[in-house]
Amino acid sequence: MTVLLMTPPMTQLNTPYPATAYLTGFLRSRGYEATQRDPAIELFLEMMTSPALDIIRQHVEANFESFEDDELPDVIYTFLSEYDRYQLAVEPIIRFLQGKDPSLALRIVSRRFLPEGPAFDSISQMEAVSGDVLKSAFGDLGVQDKAKYLATLFINDLSAVITQGVDPYFEVSRYGERLAAANPSFDNLYDTLMGEPSFSSEILEQLVEQYLEETQPSVVALTVPFPGNMLGALRIAQTCKAINPDLPIVMGGGFVNTELRALKDPRIFEFIDFICLDDGERPFLTLLEFFDGQRDIDELVRTYFLAEDEQGEPYVHLNDNKDLHDIPQTDVGTPIYDGLPLDDYLSLCEMLNPMHRIWSDGRWNKLTIAHGCYWRKCSFCDVSLDYIDRYDAAGADLLVDRIEELIEETGQTGFHFVDEAAPPKALFALANRLIERGVAISWWGNIRFEKTFTPERCQLLADSGCIAVSGGLEVASDRLLKLMKKGVSVEQVARVTKAFSDADILVHAYLMYGFPTQTEQETIDALDMVRQMMEQGCFQSAFWHRFAATIHSPIGINPDEYGITLDERPDILFAENDVDFFDPTGTDHEMLGEGLRKALYNYMHGIGFDQPMEFWFELPVVDTLMPKSLISKAVNDLIAHS
């Protein structure tokens, strides 16, 4: 039996999404013939060629035929007027971002090789505030990185041309996301699939036909990590069924696990045969045993399929076999990247910030230190779901064994630990083993800003190869941090992040606004806290997320405890996750959000620390009540006790 695993478009361009590598490693350890493909990166690369640009231009010209020049969107106008330069540059730029043509950097940084569309406006906007930002960021010798940044802006412009002028479902990291995310109805997706395929869909179909011809699979498995992968997954399934209606198609992944837990619409099974929930190893293994005739269908684990009621009417059935348990972390095997085009991924520089660029720059081997979250108390988190609730750690020696196997296979020593929150004790044990065994890697991952991360332990992590960490500061308000059961205080986060930064470990903070009962005063104070922390060098990068209540979180389950009322929900036939709610506090989070993002964008570029809070907002806001030296005192306390 041959299993073909695929990641639908779109995901990161710099490194493979790890789900198929995890399952490929597991299935091969159990004796199955498993192979994998990444149509996400291959679709993007097919669209970034000179012949493809010709077709894109024809579509754009047809779609905007009736427009005058001054009516065209800026990115479309630049594309059409500078088309020859775009066509000349596109393939060399892709090779450069793949690391295959580094000498091109000198032409790129001349600012005469690339046509500069709206994406480049960000440079002039920053220069209006602080002078030559490119020279400040890269100096005179950082030619490769400067060129990578400019090349990324070029790619962003071309992607915008495709989205605005050819295919509204196409985005670099998403693909028809609006059709799937928290959509209670399958109608929009179904109608899109029944309609004429888009330009990118036609290329995707050709890729899938090629994969089926190459691998001759007995089973096709699709991972859907995000809402923006759902349309691509169903397009792939649709193509597979057109070629071979009897080919079993299985679907799983993060989007399925969080948003399809109330699935009722049988139409999805016109494309997919089985849908698995939560960790895929046990459900998929049981399915393969079912296909082999070793199990009955009622033995399947956490698996949807189409059944018939007593009247012969189809309905969506979820089968769960409580007698079979999930595969422990010690037995899931080592991820295998064989079958993925590791030399073809693009290293991008999306922002002039050393921490923020890690997500898009470099090829990272992905590993999990521990399944689930050891804390699992935060009120905004999906603590009721398996991916958070079931904690299961692998030992340090086994992890280092897997690290060495991955280095041997991929030739890459960069690792991203993809835990929900890496447990401190396991991290310290791993660090010691890496040092003791002389394994030289660079690694980063997500943590909680626990007080156990002392300066000495942060230095231990740095010595083992830790280059960056990310974690949640969230609302930057002690009252709200307590309400959300985060288990940290603002001053503690300041001390811990400063300890990491002092060990030359880059730090990214997740921030949140719009939490239940959060006032304007608390939001402005939170922004001032962030300003002080970034000015003190506690963290280098951050991102504001608008709070969303989800049905699987304590807030979604018990909204009364948080002072909000959930809106009435429609009948759920397809996806459900975010839930609208009423907060009697009445804070204008929409207005505040724009100012928060504007301020943070400038802070991440080292700009605007001296500006008053009201500078960032369109409307008058309250003055901050935060003591000016709150964070500096917390940081000095850390130094005094070190």
N, C-alpha and C positions, 0 to 999 in steps of 0.2 A: 504494500500500500504506500503510495507516494502522496505526501501532503505538501501543498503549495501555500505558503503564508505570505500575505501582502499587507502593506500599509498604504491606504488610499491617500490621495492628495487632500490637503496640503499639510506638511509639518515643517520642522526646521530644515533649512537648506544646508546647514554646516555639519550635521551628524545624523545618523539613522535614529529614528524613534526605536526604543529598545524592545518593544513587545515581541516582535517576530524573532529577534535574536534570542530572547529568553526562551520562547517556546521551541525554537529550532534546537537549541542546546538540550532542553528537557526531552523532547521527542526522540532525538538521536540517542540519548542516554538510555531510553527504553526500547531501542531497537527499531524505531520507525525511520523510514526514508523521508526526511523533511528537507525542503529547500525554501528559499525566501527571495522575494523581489521587492523593490521599493519604487512603485510607480509614481510616488510623490516627487522624488528628485528627478526621475527620468522624464516625467511630464514637463517639469519646469525647464529642463535642459533642451528638450525638443522644441519648446517655444522660444528659446533664446538662441536661435540660429538665423543666419542671413535669409535662407528661403522662407522660414516661418515669418520673419518680419515683413517680407513681401506680401504674404497672405494677410497678416495683421493690418498692413497699410491699406490693402484693398477693402477689407471690412470697415476700417475707420472711414475711408473716403466715401463708401456707400452709406454708412450710417449718419454721416454729417454733411451729406451732399447739399442739403438745402440751407446750411448755415453760412453766414458771412464770417470773415476772419475774426472780427471783433466779438462774435457770438460764441466762438469755440472755447471750450475749457482750456485753461493755460497749457496743461500737459499735452493735450491733443494738438494745439496750435504749434507748440515747439516741436513735437514729433513730426508733423507733416512738413514744416518749414525746414527742419534740419535732418530730414530723413536719410540723406546720403551719409551723414556722419554717424547716425545711429546704426545703419546697416554695416558700415565699415568697422565700427568699434565693438559690436555686440559679441562676436565670437572671440576676439582677443581678450575682452574683459572677462568673459567666463573662464577662459584658460588661466588668466592671471589670478582670479579669485579661487581657482582650484589649486593654486600653487605651482602651475606648470609653465609659467612664463614670467618670472619675477623681473626680468629686465624691462618689461613694459612700464614699470612703476615710474620711471623717469619721464616718460611721455605723458602719463596720466597727471602727474603733479605739475606739469607745465601749465595746466588749465587751458590748453589749446587743442587737446586731442578729443575730449568728450564734449558733446553738446550738453548744455546745462539747463535742464528744465526746472519746474517749480520745486523739486526736492532740494535743489541747491540754494533756494532762498534762505534756508535756515542759517547758512554761513553768513550772508550779509546782515541778517537780523542780529546775530550774535556779535558781529564785528561792529555794528552800530553802537553796541553797549560797551564792548571791552577791547576794541582794536583787533589785531591780527590773531584770530583764535586758532587758525591752523598752525601758525608758527609757535604759538603758546603751547598747543597740544603736542606737536610733533618735533619742534625744534628744526634744526638744519639737517639732521642726519636721519630722522625718522621717515625716510622716503617710502618704504614699503607700507607702513601703517597709514601714512597720509594718503597714498594711492588707493589703499583698500577702502578707506572712508569715502573718497570721491567715487570710486567704482561702485560702492554700495548705493550711493545717491543715484547714480546712473541706472542701476537695476531697479531702484524704487520708482523712478520715473517710467521706465518701460512697463513695470507691473501695473502702474496706474493707467497707462495707455490701454492695456488689455482690459482692465476692469471697467474703465469709463467708456471705452470705445468699441469693445468687441464682445466681452463675456462678463456680465455683471456678477457671476458667481465666483470669478477667479480673484484670489488674493494670495500673496506670497505665503502666508502661514494659515490661510483659511480657504474654504472652498464651499460656497453656498451655506455659510454658517447660519444665516438668518432663517433658513428653511427648517432647521432642526432644533436649535437651542430652545429648550423649555416650551416647545410648541405642542399644545394638547392635541392637535389634529395632524394626521398624516397627509391631509389633502394637498398642501402646497408641494411637498416632496413628490407625492404620487403624480400630480399634474405635470411637474417638471420632467419627471422620468418618462411620462407618456408623450411629452411634446418633442419637438425637434431638438436633437443634440446640439450643444453649443460647440464652438471652435475647439475648446480644450477637451470637451467630452469626446470628440472625434479622435483626437490624438490619443486619449486614454484608452479608447476601444482598440486602437491599433496596437498599443503596447500590450494589452491583455491578451489579444490574439497571439502575439509573439510569445508571451510567457507560457500560454497553454501548449503551444506547438513545441517549445523547448523542453518543458518539464513533463508533459503528459500526466497530469496529476489525477489521483483517485478522489481527492478531497481538496477543496479550496477553503482557506480560513482567512478572514479579514478582521483586522483590529481597527476599532473606531475610538481613538483616544479622546477626541474632542468633537463638539457639534459640527465643526467645519470639515470633518472627515466623512460625515454620514452620506452626503450626496455622492461623493466619489466612490464610497463603498458600494452603494446601490447601483451606480453605473457599472462598476466592475462586475457585480453579481449579474446584472442584466445582460452584459456582454457574454459572460460565461454560460448563462442559461440559453442564450441564442445559439451558441456554438454547440453545447451539449446539455440538453434539458435534464438529463439524468445525473449530472455532476453535483454531488452534495456540496452546498455552500454553508459555511458556519461563520457566525459573527460574534465578536465580543469586544471588550475594551472599556476604557474609562467612561466614555459617554454612555454606553449601554448600562454600565454598572450603576451610574448615578441617576440617569434620566429615564430609562425604560423599565423601571420596576413596576409600573402599572400598565404595561402594554396590553392593549385589547384589540387593536385594529388588525384583522387577518390579512389585509392587502400586502403587508410587508413580506408575507410568506410567498408572494408571487415571485420574489427575488431571492429570498434567503430560506434555507431549510431549517436551520437550528440557530438559536441565539443563546449564548452562555453568559451567565452573570458571575461577577467577582473574579477571583484568581482563576486563570484559565486552565492550569495544568490538570487538575482532577476532572472538571467537566469535559474537557476536550479528550483526555485519555479515555474516559468512559464512553464518549461518543465513538471514538475509533474502535473500541472493543464492540460496541453495538454494530457498527458497519461490518465488522469481521464476523458477526454472528455469535460473539462470546457473551453478550448481554441482551436482555430484553429492554424495550423502550422505557418501561416503567422503572428501570434502574438508573436512568440518566440523572445527573447531578446539576441542579440549578440551571435547567435548560428549557427554553421555550420551544414549542413546535406547534404545528397546526393539527388539531384533533377534531373529531366530530361528536356532536351530542347525540342523544337518543333519536332525534328526528333527522339525523343526517346533516345537520347544519354545522359548518365549520366554526371553530372558536379557538382562541389562543390559550394553550395550556402550558403552565409552568410546572415542570416535574422536578422534585427535589428528593434525593435519596439520602436520608440522614445517616444511613449505615456506612457510607463512604466519607472519609474525612479528607481535608485538603492536604496536599503534599507539603511536608515541612521544608523550611528554608535549607536545611542541610541536604535535602535530596532533590532539589530542583535542577541541579547541574549548573554548568558554566554557560553563559550566553555564547552563541556562535554567530559570527558575522559573515560566514561563507555565503556567497550568493548576492551580497550587497556591493554596490560599486564604490568602495571606500575611497578611491582616488578621485571620484567625480564630485564629491560634496564641496560646497563653496564656503570659504571662511569670509564672513562679512564683518564690517565695523559700522554698526548702525548709529553709534552715538560717541561723542568725544568724551567718554568716561571709561576709565580702565576696568571698573567692575561690571558696568552694565553691558559691555561688549562680550563678556564671557559666554552669554547665552547664544550668541550668533557667530562667534569666532572660535575656530579650532575644532578638531575631531576628537570627541570624548567617548571613551568606552564607558558604558553605563552598568552600574552594579547597585544592588540593594544590600545595605548592612543589616536591616531588620524590616520585616513586613509589619505594616501598621504603625501606630503611634503609641509610644510608651506613656504619654501624658493623657491623651484622649479625654480631655475635660472641656476644651474651649467651646463656648456656647454657640459660636457661629459655624462650627465645623460639623461635617457629616459623621459624627461619632457613632451613629447607629449602624453605619455600613461597614462591611467586612474590611475594606481597604484601610480603614482607620482603626476599627474596633479590635481586630484579631492581631495581637502582637506576637511576633515570632522572630527571634534573632538567630543568625548564623554565627558561628565562632570565628575568632580573629584568624586562627591558622587556616581555616577553610577559605576565608575571604582572601587571604594572601595567596593561597594556592590558585584561586580563580583569577586573581589579578595577574599572576605570572602566566597562566594559560592564555589570557587575553592579550597580553603583551606579545607572547610568542606568535599568536595568530595574526594580530592586526599590525604589529610593529609600532603601535602607539602607546605612550606611557601616560597619557592624560586620562583621568577618570572623573566622572561625575556620579556621585552617590545620590540616587534618586529617591531616598527615603522621604516620607512625610516629615519626619523630624528625627535625625540621626541621634540615637541614645548616647549620652556623654560617656558612660563607662565603656561601651563598645568602641567608641571612637578612640578613647585613650588606649585600650587594649590593642586595637588595630595599629595605632601609631607606633606603639612599642614593638609590635611584631615586624612592621615594615623596617624599622631601624635595625632591629636585631638580625633580620634576615638579609639586610643590605639590598632591599628592593627600592629603587629610585623611581618615584612617580610624582606627578603633579595631580592634586585632587581638590575637589570642592563639593559642597553639598548644603542641604538645608538643616538648620538646627533650631532649637529654642534657646533664647539668651539666658541660660541658667547661670546662677551664681557659681556653680561648680567650675565654670570656665574661668579659672584664675589666670593671672599673667603667666605663671609657670606652666600651666597646662596648655595655654594657647601657644606658648613657645614650643612645647612638645609636639603639638599638631603641626606647627610650621616646619619643625625639623624633619617630620615624617613626609612632608611634601604638600601640606595644605596651603593653597594659594588664595582661597576665598570661601566665605560662608554667607548664607542668606538666612534671614529669620524674621519673625513678626514683632515689630514694635506696635503695630496696629493703630489704635486711636491715640497713643501718646498722652493718655489721661489716666491717672491712678484710679479715679472713681470708675471709669468705664472698663479699665483693665480688670478690676475686681469683679465688675458685673459680668464680664465675658469669661471669667474664670481662667484668665490667661496664665496666672501664676507668676507674674513678674511685675516689677514697678518700673517707672520711667528712669529713675536714678540707677536702678540695677542694670537696666539695658544700656545706659550710658557707660557704666563702668565696664561691663562685659564687652561691648563693642569696641571700646577704647583699648582694652587688653588685646583683642584680636588685631586691631589696627597697629598697635605698637609692636606686634610680632610680625609686621609686614604681611598680614593676611587681609585681603580686601573684604569689605562688608557691605552687603545689600540689605536694606530694611523694607519689609512689606508694611505699608501704611493703609489705614482704612478711615473713611469718613462716612457719615450718615448712619452710624450705629443707633439702635433704638434709644431714645431720650437724649441723644447728643445735642447739645445746644450750640448756638453760634459762638458763644464765649469759649466753650471747650474746644471747638474746631480751630479758632484763631490761636488759642493757647497751644494746641497741639502743633500747629505750624511753627510757632515760635520755638517750641521744644526741638522740632526737627532742625530749624535753622541753627540753634545753638549747638546741637550735636554735630551737624555737618561742619560748622565753623571750627569746632574743637577737634575735628578729625576722627570722630567716633565711627562714622560710616561714610562711604564714598558715593553710594548709589541707593536709590529708593524708588518706590512707585506707589501712588495713591490709588486704591481700589474703592469704588463706591460699594458700600455694604449692600448685600442682597440676602434676604432671608431664604433659606432652602428648607425643603420639606423634611429632610433627614437630620437636621440639626436640632439641638435643644430649643433654639428660638422658634423654629418652624413647628416643633412638636408642642411646645408650651409657651405660646406668645404672651399670655397674660403675665407671666413672671417677668417679662421685659417691657411691660407697659405699652404694648402695641396690639392692634387687632388685624388679623389676616383678612384680606379681601376674599370674597366668595370665589371659589375655584370652579372653573368649567369642568364638564365631564371629560376625564382624561382617557384618551384612546391611544395616545402615542407618548410624547415626552413630557416630563414634569420634573422641575427642579426649583427654580426661583419662584417665590411667591410674593405677590404684591401685598403691601400692608399699609395701615394707617398709623402714623405716629402723632399723637396729640401735641407733642412739643412744638411742631410747626416750623422747624428750622428750614431755611431755603438752601438745601444741600446742592441744588443744581447750580446756583450762583456761586456758592463757595467752592465747588469742585473745580471750576475753571481757574479761579485764583490759586488754589492749592497746586494744581498741575503747573501753572505758569511759574510760580515761585520755585517749585522743586526743580523744574527744568533748568532754571538759572543757577540754583545752588549746586546742581550736579556739574555745572561748568565753571564753578568757582566764582559766580557772579551774583551780586545783589544782596550779600549778607547784611549790608548796612542800610538797606531800604526798610522803611517802616512797613508794618503788616498791610496797611490800607493801600499801599502802592500796587499790590498784585490783584486787587479786586475792582470790578466795574462799579459796584455800589458801595456806599459807606459801610464799614464794619466796626465792631467794637474794638477797643484797644486791648492788647494782651495784658493779662494780669501776672504773667510769669516773671519771677525775679530774673534780672539780666544775667546773674552769675550762678543760676541754679545748676546748670550742667558743668560749668567749669569747676564748681566746688565738688561735685560728685566725682569728676575726673581727678581732681587733686587729692581727694580722699583715697582713690585707688593708688595713686603714686605714693602717697604717704605710707600706705600699708604694704607696699610691694617690697 
